[in-house]
Amino acid sequence: MWILPLVGYLGSIVGFCFLTLAIASGLYYLSELVEEHTVIAKRLLTRLIYFIIALQTLLCLVDKFPFFPTVLGIVSHVIYLGNMRRFPYVKLTDPLFLSSCLLVLVNHYVWFKHFSNFQERAYLNRASYYDQPDNIPTFTEIASYFGLCVWMVPFALFVSLSASDNVLPTIGSEPASSSSVGGGSGNGGGSRRGQGLIKSLVDNALAAVGEVSAMLGYRRPDDRLA
């Protein structure tokens, strides 16, 4: 067979493109929801952080998870909680925000090493090659732990936070004001609402694609009529 494998490769590429567009559209929609309901989003994210801290504590006490990685996860979520002080606005050069980005990667590496070493020791300690090790976490359990306790809060913060550069047109002023943080309607021409990081990235990507298309000579139908 020669044609069917090519069809399979083509279908995989098209499916990956559709999946990427679906994820980008979902993130864009979530970013707009947070812009409209910042107070509710802040309350939900704060409770989510407290829930994950309690969950990690229970996993350490009941399921005997390692102590130091658990402490690292709890400390990381406490630092994530510090980003809520000016929610939904964030300065990309804020040390607290930068340390949060670093802790996400450190947590992922530490827990990945823990689970991989745990499974490796379990298989090496088998009495027979055909024995199945007991009490090893399944792929679903490991993926669920990473999704809930490692990636969920940083991912939610990244979707929810707004770049402070897009909040006020003046330089050196604080973005947080009672009307803008509350997500209400604009107060005239003095300020405008912040734009989510995801939404800003998608808009910039679309603008870059438009510029590249214009450089290549491609013009939209409405531009051709102008």
C-alpha positions as protocol buffer text, in pm:
chain_id: "A"
residue {
  index: 1
  type: MET
  ca { x: 0 y: 0 z: 0 }
}
residue {
  index: 2
  type: TRP
  ca { x: 131 y: 340 z: -100 }
}
residue {
  index: 3
  type: ILE
  ca { x: -162 y: 582 z: -98 }
}
residue {
  index: 4
  type: LEU
  ca { x: -327 y: 483 z: 233 }
}
residue {
  index: 5
  type: PRO
  ca { x: -19 y: 565 z: 451 }
}
residue {
  index: 6
  type: LEU
  ca { x: -3 y: 906 z: 283 }
}
residue {
  index: 7
  type: VAL
  ca { x: -372 y: 956 z: 361 }
}
residue {
  index: 8
  type: GLY
  ca { x: -298 y: 860 z: 722 }
}
residue {
  index: 9
  type: TYR
  ca { x: -18 y: 1117 z: 748 }
}
residue {
  index: 10
  type: LEU
  ca { x: -236 y: 1384 z: 587 }
}
residue {
  index: 11
  type: GLY
  ca { x: -524 y: 1307 z: 823 }
}
residue {
  index: 12
  type: SER
  ca { x: -292 y: 1327 z: 1124 }
}
residue {
  index: 13
  type: ILE
  ca { x: -168 y: 1670 z: 1016 }
}
residue {
  index: 14
  type: VAL
  ca { x: -520 y: 1800 z: 955 }
}
residue {
  index: 15
  type: GLY
  ca { x: -640 y: 1658 z: 1287 }
}
residue {
  index: 16
  type: PHE
  ca { x: -350 y: 1821 z: 1472 }
}
residue {
  index: 17
  type: CYS
  ca { x: -431 y: 2156 z: 1309 }
}
residue {
  index: 18
  type: PHE
  ca { x: -796 y: 2131 z: 1408 }
}
residue {
  index: 19
  type: LEU
  ca { x: -700 y: 2031 z: 1764 }
}
residue {
  index: 20
  type: THR
  ca { x: -465 y: 2330 z: 1791 }
}
residue {
  index: 21
  type: LEU
  ca { x: -735 y: 2568 z: 1664 }
}
residue {
  index: 22
  type: ALA
  ca { x: -989 y: 2419 z: 1907 }
}
residue {
  index: 23
  type: ILE
  ca { x: -754 y: 2468 z: 2204 }
}
residue {
  index: 24
  type: ALA
  ca { x: -671 y: 2825 z: 2097 }
}
residue {
  index: 25
  type: SER
  ca { x: -1041 y: 2907 z: 2055 }
}
residue {
  index: 26
  type: GLY
  ca { x: -1121 y: 2761 z: 2396 }
}
residue {
  index: 27
  type: LEU
  ca { x: -845 y: 2959 z: 2565 }
}
residue {
  index: 28
  type: TYR
  ca { x: -958 y: 3274 z: 2387 }
}
residue {
  index: 29
  type: TYR
  ca { x: -1315 y: 3221 z: 2510 }
}
residue {
  index: 30
  type: LEU
  ca { x: -1201 y: 3152 z: 2867 }
}
residue {
  index: 31
  type: SER
  ca { x: -989 y: 3468 z: 2863 }
}
residue {
  index: 32
  type: GLU
  ca { x: -1291 y: 3674 z: 2761 }
}
residue {
  index: 33
  type: LEU
  ca { x: -1504 y: 3513 z: 3033 }
}
residue {
  index: 34
  type: VAL
  ca { x: -1247 y: 3608 z: 3296 }
}
residue {
  index: 35
  type: GLU
  ca { x: -1240 y: 3966 z: 3166 }
}
residue {
  index: 36
  type: GLU
  ca { x: -1617 y: 3986 z: 3211 }
}
residue {
  index: 37
  type: HIS
  ca { x: -1626 y: 3816 z: 3556 }
}
residue {
  index: 38
  type: THR
  ca { x: -1298 y: 3900 z: 3729 }
}
residue {
  index: 39
  type: VAL
  ca { x: -1441 y: 3893 z: 4084 }
}
residue {
  index: 40
  type: ILE
  ca { x: -1588 y: 3544 z: 4042 }
}
residue {
  index: 41
  type: ALA
  ca { x: -1270 y: 3420 z: 3871 }
}
residue {
  index: 42
  type: LYS
  ca { x: -1052 y: 3551 z: 4156 }
}
residue {
  index: 43
  type: ARG
  ca { x: -1273 y: 3381 z: 4415 }
}
residue {
  index: 44
  type: LEU
  ca { x: -1268 y: 3050 z: 4227 }
}
residue {
  index: 45
  type: LEU
  ca { x: -891 y: 3055 z: 4172 }
}
residue {
  index: 46
  type: THR
  ca { x: -825 y: 3136 z: 4538 }
}
residue {
  index: 47
  type: ARG
  ca { x: -1042 y: 2847 z: 4654 }
}
residue {
  index: 48
  type: LEU
  ca { x: -880 y: 2620 z: 4397 }
}
residue {
  index: 49
  type: ILE
  ca { x: -534 y: 2698 z: 4538 }
}
residue {
  index: 50
  type: TYR
  ca { x: -649 y: 2622 z: 4893 }
}
residue {
  index: 51
  type: PHE
  ca { x: -811 y: 2298 z: 4774 }
}
residue {
  index: 52
  type: ILE
  ca { x: -493 y: 2178 z: 4602 }
}
residue {
  index: 53
  type: ILE
  ca { x: -281 y: 2264 z: 4908 }
}
residue {
  index: 54
  type: ALA
  ca { x: -517 y: 2055 z: 5123 }
}
residue {
  index: 55
  type: LEU
  ca { x: -513 y: 1775 z: 4864 }
}
residue {
  index: 56
  type: GLN
  ca { x: -134 y: 1762 z: 4858 }
}
residue {
  index: 57
  type: THR
  ca { x: -127 y: 1752 z: 5238 }
}
residue {
  index: 58
  type: LEU
  ca { x: -369 y: 1458 z: 5241 }
}
residue {
  index: 59
  type: LEU
  ca { x: -165 y: 1274 z: 4978 }
}
residue {
  index: 60
  type: CYS
  ca { x: 146 y: 1315 z: 5193 }
}
residue {
  index: 61
  type: LEU
  ca { x: -25 y: 1199 z: 5515 }
}
residue {
  index: 62
  type: VAL
  ca { x: -247 y: 920 z: 5379 }
}
residue {
  index: 63
  type: ASP
  ca { x: -77 y: 791 z: 5062 }
}
residue {
  index: 64
  type: LYS
  ca { x: 278 y: 852 z: 5193 }
}
residue {
  index: 65
  type: PHE
  ca { x: 383 y: 1087 z: 4916 }
}
residue {
  index: 66
  type: PRO
  ca { x: 743 y: 1216 z: 4956 }
}
residue {
  index: 67
  type: PHE
  ca { x: 778 y: 1499 z: 5206 }
}
residue {
  index: 68
  type: PHE
  ca { x: 1011 y: 1744 z: 5031 }
}
residue {
  index: 69
  type: PRO
  ca { x: 840 y: 1739 z: 4689 }
}
residue {
  index: 70
  type: THR
  ca { x: 508 y: 1789 z: 4870 }
}
residue {
  index: 71
  type: VAL
  ca { x: 649 y: 2088 z: 5060 }
}
residue {
  index: 72
  type: LEU
  ca { x: 780 y: 2226 z: 4730 }
}
residue {
  index: 73
  type: GLY
  ca { x: 432 y: 2192 z: 4578 }
}
residue {
  index: 74
  type: ILE
  ca { x: 266 y: 2364 z: 4874 }
}
residue {
  index: 75
  type: VAL
  ca { x: 520 y: 2649 z: 4875 }
}
residue {
  index: 76
  type: SER
  ca { x: 470 y: 2689 z: 4501 }
}
residue {
  index: 77
  type: HIS
  ca { x: 94 y: 2726 z: 4543 }
}
residue {
  index: 78
  type: VAL
  ca { x: 148 y: 2979 z: 4822 }
}
residue {
  index: 79
  type: ILE
  ca { x: 357 y: 3180 z: 4575 }
}
residue {
  index: 80
  type: TYR
  ca { x: 85 y: 3136 z: 4313 }
}
residue {
  index: 81
  type: LEU
  ca { x: -154 y: 3280 z: 4571 }
}
residue {
  index: 82
  type: GLY
  ca { x: 67 y: 3590 z: 4594 }
}
residue {
  index: 83
  type: ASN
  ca { x: -15 y: 3665 z: 4229 }
}
residue {
  index: 84
  type: MET
  ca { x: -378 y: 3713 z: 4334 }
}
residue {
  index: 85
  type: ARG
  ca { x: -303 y: 4035 z: 4522 }
}
residue {
  index: 86
  type: ARG
  ca { x: -349 y: 4243 z: 4204 }
}
residue {
  index: 87
  type: PHE
  ca { x: -558 y: 3995 z: 4006 }
}
residue {
  index: 88
  type: PRO
  ca { x: -621 y: 4001 z: 3712 }
}
residue {
  index: 89
  type: TYR
  ca { x: -329 y: 4234 z: 3639 }
}
residue {
  index: 90
  type: VAL
  ca { x: 33 y: 4125 z: 3639 }
}
residue {
  index: 91
  type: LYS
  ca { x: 366 y: 4281 z: 3553 }
}
residue {
  index: 92
  type: LEU
  ca { x: 566 y: 4044 z: 3338 }
}
residue {
  index: 93
  type: THR
  ca { x: 885 y: 4159 z: 3515 }
}
residue {
  index: 94
  type: ASP
  ca { x: 743 y: 4102 z: 3864 }
}
residue {
  index: 95
  type: PRO
  ca { x: 979 y: 3871 z: 4061 }
}
residue {
  index: 96
  type: LEU
  ca { x: 678 y: 3689 z: 4207 }
}
residue {
  index: 97
  type: PHE
  ca { x: 542 y: 3616 z: 3860 }
}
residue {
  index: 98
  type: LEU
  ca { x: 884 y: 3507 z: 3730 }
}
residue {
  index: 99
  type: SER
  ca { x: 938 y: 3281 z: 4029 }
}
residue {
  index: 100
  type: SER
  ca { x: 594 y: 3127 z: 3969 }
}
residue {
  index: 101
  type: CYS
  ca { x: 692 y: 3044 z: 3610 }
}
residue {
  index: 102
  type: LEU
  ca { x: 1016 y: 2886 z: 3732 }
}
residue {
  index: 103
  type: LEU
  ca { x: 840 y: 2684 z: 4003 }
}
residue {
  index: 104
  type: VAL
  ca { x: 603 y: 2532 z: 3748 }
}
residue {
  index: 105
  type: LEU
  ca { x: 897 y: 2379 z: 3562 }
}
residue {
  index: 106
  type: VAL
  ca { x: 1074 y: 2273 z: 3884 }
}
residue {
  index: 107
  type: ASN
  ca { x: 758 y: 2104 z: 4015 }
}
residue {
  index: 108
  type: HIS
  ca { x: 707 y: 1921 z: 3689 }
}
residue {
  index: 109
  type: TYR
  ca { x: 1066 y: 1794 z: 3687 }
}
residue {
  index: 110
  type: VAL
  ca { x: 1063 y: 1688 z: 4054 }
}
residue {
  index: 111
  type: TRP
  ca { x: 736 y: 1495 z: 4034 }
}
residue {
  index: 112
  type: PHE
  ca { x: 829 y: 1340 z: 3699 }
}
residue {
  index: 113
  type: LYS
  ca { x: 1153 y: 1210 z: 3851 }
}
residue {
  index: 114
  type: HIS
  ca { x: 965 y: 1082 z: 4156 }
}
residue {
  index: 115
  type: PHE
  ca { x: 709 y: 880 z: 3961 }
}
residue {
  index: 116
  type: SER
  ca { x: 965 y: 747 z: 3712 }
}
residue {
  index: 117
  type: ASN
  ca { x: 1204 y: 638 z: 3989 }
}
residue {
  index: 118
  type: PHE
  ca { x: 917 y: 486 z: 4189 }
}
residue {
  index: 119
  type: GLN
  ca { x: 810 y: 271 z: 3897 }
}
residue {
  index: 120
  type: GLU
  ca { x: 1168 y: 175 z: 3816 }
}
residue {
  index: 121
  type: ARG
  ca { x: 1233 y: 57 z: 4174 }
}
residue {
  index: 122
  type: ALA
  ca { x: 904 y: -134 z: 4178 }
}
residue {
  index: 123
  type: TYR
  ca { x: 995 y: -329 z: 3864 }
}
residue {
  index: 124
  type: LEU
  ca { x: 1352 y: -396 z: 3979 }
}
residue {
  index: 125
  type: ASN
  ca { x: 1234 y: -540 z: 4311 }
}
residue {
  index: 126
  type: ARG
  ca { x: 1011 y: -804 z: 4151 }
}
residue {
  index: 127
  type: ALA
  ca { x: 1075 y: -1162 z: 4256 }
}
residue {
  index: 128
  type: SER
  ca { x: 998 y: -1286 z: 3905 }
}
residue {
  index: 129
  type: TYR
  ca { x: 993 y: -1133 z: 3562 }
}
residue {
  index: 130
  type: TYR
  ca { x: 625 y: -1222 z: 3527 }
}
residue {
  index: 131
  type: ASP
  ca { x: 517 y: -1064 z: 3856 }
}
residue {
  index: 132
  type: GLN
  ca { x: 314 y: -745 z: 3846 }
}
residue {
  index: 133
  type: PRO
  ca { x: 432 y: -481 z: 4096 }
}
residue {
  index: 134
  type: ASP
  ca { x: 177 y: -376 z: 4356 }
}
residue {
  index: 135
  type: ASN
  ca { x: 80 y: -25 z: 4457 }
}
residue {
  index: 136
  type: ILE
  ca { x: 225 y: 150 z: 4155 }
}
residue {
  index: 137
  type: PRO
  ca { x: 19 y: 442 z: 4020 }
}
residue {
  index: 138
  type: THR
  ca { x: -143 y: 397 z: 3683 }
}
residue {
  index: 139
  type: PHE
  ca { x: -97 y: 634 z: 3390 }
}
residue {
  index: 140
  type: THR
  ca { x: -442 y: 785 z: 3458 }
}
residue {
  index: 141
  type: GLU
  ca { x: -354 y: 855 z: 3822 }
}
residue {
  index: 142
  type: ILE
  ca { x: -19 y: 1012 z: 3733 }
}
residue {
  index: 143
  type: ALA
  ca { x: -170 y: 1224 z: 3456 }
}
residue {
  index: 144
  type: SER
  ca { x: -452 y: 1334 z: 3689 }
}
residue {
  index: 145
  type: TYR
  ca { x: -202 y: 1435 z: 3957 }
}
residue {
  index: 146
  type: PHE
  ca { x: 2 y: 1639 z: 3709 }
}
residue {
  index: 147
  type: GLY
  ca { x: -311 y: 1799 z: 3568 }
}
residue {
  index: 148
  type: LEU
  ca { x: -465 y: 1893 z: 3904 }
}
residue {
  index: 149
  type: CYS
  ca { x: -176 y: 1948 z: 4143 }
}
residue {
  index: 150
  type: VAL
  ca { x: 104 y: 2066 z: 3913 }
}
residue {
  index: 151
  type: TRP
  ca { x: -41 y: 2238 z: 3605 }
}
residue {
  index: 152
  type: MET
  ca { x: -399 y: 2341 z: 3678 }
}
residue {
  index: 153
  type: VAL
  ca { x: -338 y: 2653 z: 3891 }
}
residue {
  index: 154
  type: PRO
  ca { x: -50 y: 2794 z: 3677 }
}
residue {
  index: 155
  type: PHE
  ca { x: -250 y: 2727 z: 3363 }
}
residue {
  index: 156
  type: ALA
  ca { x: -560 y: 2896 z: 3508 }
}
residue {
  index: 157
  type: LEU
  ca { x: -351 y: 3195 z: 3619 }
}
residue {
  index: 158
  type: PHE
  ca { x: -191 y: 3225 z: 3277 }
}
residue {
  index: 159
  type: VAL
  ca { x: -532 y: 3229 z: 3110 }
}
residue {
  index: 160
  type: SER
  ca { x: -681 y: 3471 z: 3364 }
}
residue {
  index: 161
  type: LEU
  ca { x: -405 y: 3727 z: 3416 }
}
residue {
  index: 162
  type: SER
  ca { x: -388 y: 4041 z: 3206 }
}
residue {
  index: 163
  type: ALA
  ca { x: -72 y: 4216 z: 3101 }
}
residue {
  index: 164
  type: SER
  ca { x: -49 y: 4547 z: 3286 }
}
residue {
  index: 165
  type: ASP
  ca { x: 96 y: 4715 z: 2976 }
}
residue {
  index: 166
  type: ASN
  ca { x: -252 y: 4693 z: 2819 }
}
residue {
  index: 167
  type: VAL
  ca { x: -441 y: 4844 z: 3112 }
}
residue {
  index: 168
  type: LEU
  ca { x: -365 y: 5214 z: 3122 }
}
residue {
  index: 169
  type: PRO
  ca { x: -218 y: 5434 z: 2847 }
}
residue {
  index: 170
  type: THR
  ca { x: -13 y: 5631 z: 3101 }
}
residue {
  index: 171
  type: ILE
  ca { x: 337 y: 5519 z: 3199 }
}
residue {
  index: 172
  type: GLY
  ca { x: 431 y: 5442 z: 3558 }
}
residue {
  index: 173
  type: SER
  ca { x: 77 y: 5431 z: 3695 }
}
residue {
  index: 174
  type: GLU
  ca { x: -70 y: 5136 z: 3881 }
}
residue {
  index: 175
  type: PRO
  ca { x: -324 y: 4938 z: 3680 }
}
residue {
  index: 176
  type: ALA
  ca { x: -549 y: 4846 z: 3969 }
}
residue {
  index: 177
  type: SER
  ca { x: -855 y: 5067 z: 4005 }
}
residue {
  index: 178
  type: SER
  ca { x: -1195 y: 4986 z: 4146 }
}
residue {
  index: 179
  type: SER
  ca { x: -1375 y: 5017 z: 3816 }
}
residue {
  index: 180
  type: SER
  ca { x: -1122 y: 4832 z: 3600 }
}
residue {
  index: 181
  type: VAL
  ca { x: -1064 y: 4542 z: 3841 }
}
residue {
  index: 182
  type: GLY
  ca { x: -1432 y: 4488 z: 3889 }
}
residue {
  index: 183
  type: GLY
  ca { x: -1470 y: 4422 z: 3520 }
}
residue {
  index: 184
  type: GLY
  ca { x: -1733 y: 4689 z: 3471 }
}
residue {
  index: 185
  type: SER
  ca { x: -1791 y: 4904 z: 3168 }
}
residue {
  index: 186
  type: GLY
  ca { x: -1538 y: 5164 z: 3071 }
}
residue {
  index: 187
  type: ASN
  ca { x: -1523 y: 5504 z: 3243 }
}
residue {
  index: 188
  type: GLY
  ca { x: -1474 y: 5717 z: 2937 }
}
residue {
  index: 189
  type: GLY
  ca { x: -1148 y: 5770 z: 2759 }
}
residue {
  index: 190
  type: GLY
  ca { x: -925 y: 5776 z: 3070 }
}
residue {
  index: 191
  type: SER
  ca { x: -856 y: 5399 z: 3081 }
}
residue {
  index: 192
  type: ARG
  ca { x: -946 y: 5075 z: 2917 }
}
residue {
  index: 193
  type: ARG
  ca { x: -985 y: 4723 z: 3044 }
}
residue {
  index: 194
  type: GLY
  ca { x: -689 y: 4488 z: 3055 }
}
residue {
  index: 195
  type: GLN
  ca { x: -654 y: 4222 z: 2790 }
}
residue {
  index: 196
  type: GLY
  ca { x: -585 y: 3865 z: 2886 }
}
residue {
  index: 197
  type: LEU
  ca { x: -244 y: 3720 z: 2808 }
}
residue {
  index: 198
  type: ILE
  ca { x: -393 y: 3441 z: 2596 }
}
residue {
  index: 199
  type: LYS
  ca { x: -615 y: 3684 z: 2408 }
}
residue {
  index: 200
  type: SER
  ca { x: -322 y: 3919 z: 2355 }
}
residue {
  index: 201
  type: LEU
  ca { x: -104 y: 3635 z: 2223 }
}
residue {
  index: 202
  type: VAL
  ca { x: -375 y: 3517 z: 1982 }
}
residue {
  index: 203
  type: ASP
  ca { x: -437 y: 3872 z: 1857 }
}
residue {
  index: 204
  type: ASN
  ca { x: -65 y: 3933 z: 1806 }
}
residue {
  index: 205
  type: ALA
  ca { x: -28 y: 3601 z: 1624 }
}
residue {
  index: 206
  type: LEU
  ca { x: -317 y: 3687 z: 1392 }
}
residue {
  index: 207
  type: ALA
  ca { x: -170 y: 4033 z: 1330 }
}
residue {
  index: 208
  type: ALA
  ca { x: 170 y: 3877 z: 1249 }
}
residue {
  index: 209
  type: VAL
  ca { x: 7 y: 3632 z: 1007 }
}
residue {
  index: 210
  type: GLY
  ca { x: -173 y: 3923 z: 841 }
}
residue {
  index: 211
  type: GLU
  ca { x: 150 y: 4118 z: 801 }
}
residue {
  index: 212
  type: VAL
  ca { x: 332 y: 3819 z: 652 }
}
residue {
  index: 213
  type: SER
  ca { x: 43 y: 3758 z: 413 }
}
residue {
  index: 214
  type: ALA
  ca { x: 50 y: 4122 z: 306 }
}
residue {
  index: 215
  type: MET
  ca { x: 424 y: 4102 z: 243 }
}
residue {
  index: 216
  type: LEU
  ca { x: 368 y: 3795 z: 24 }
}
residue {
  index: 217
  type: GLY
  ca { x: 109 y: 3984 z: -180 }
}
residue {
  index: 218
  type: TYR
  ca { x: -201 y: 3817 z: -39 }
}
residue {
  index: 219
  type: ARG
  ca { x: -490 y: 4053 z: 32 }
}
residue {
  index: 220
  type: ARG
  ca { x: -829 y: 3982 z: 178 }
}
residue {
  index: 221
  type: PRO
  ca { x: -1133 y: 4023 z: -48 }
}
residue {
  index: 222
  type: ASP
  ca { x: -1250 y: 4334 z: 137 }
}
residue {
  index: 223
  type: ASP
  ca { x: -903 y: 4491 z: 101 }
}
residue {
  index: 224
  type: ARG
  ca { x: -905 y: 4427 z: -272 }
}
residue {
  index: 225
  type: LEU
  ca { x: -1227 y: 4628 z: -305 }
}
residue {
  index: 226
  type: ALA
  ca { x: -1081 y: 4921 z: -118 }
}
